[in-house]
Amino acid sequence: MAALIIREVHAISQSQAPSEDRGRVTFTVSVALAVLSAFTVALRFLSRLKIQAPIQWDDWLCIPSLVYPTAPPNIVPLRSQLPTIR
């Protein structure tokens, strides 16, 4: 899967001129990282259950961290509307 993503990102980046929009590459990388993050958190919970260790606060904090891959597209437009403070 990683090789497929790398090939697609490379093909997209080679097909665009430097002045063109990189939205498709950014979207592809964001989705890949979101999937990888969710998979990693799921493995963390599964490993805790398999070794019969208690699931503690640090494990539960991994779930809100999954929001980060989707946050930047929502934050950037809001930040650009804020007045600049010098």
C-alpha positions, 0 to 999 in steps of 0.5 A: 500500500505504501509503495502504491501511495508513493508511486501515485504521489510521485506521478502526480508531482511529476505531471504538474508544473511548479506553479500549478496547484498541489491540492491532489497531492496534499489530499492523497498524502492527508488521506494516507496519513489519516488511514495510517494513524487510525490503523496504528491506534487500532493496533495499540488498542488490540495489543493492549487487549491481547496482553490483557493490560488495562487501557489507560488514559494515554491510550484514550488520548490517542483517539482525539489525536486522530482528528489532527489529519483532518484539522488543517484544511479547516483551520487554515481558512479560519486563520487567514480571516483573523486580523494580524497582530504585531 
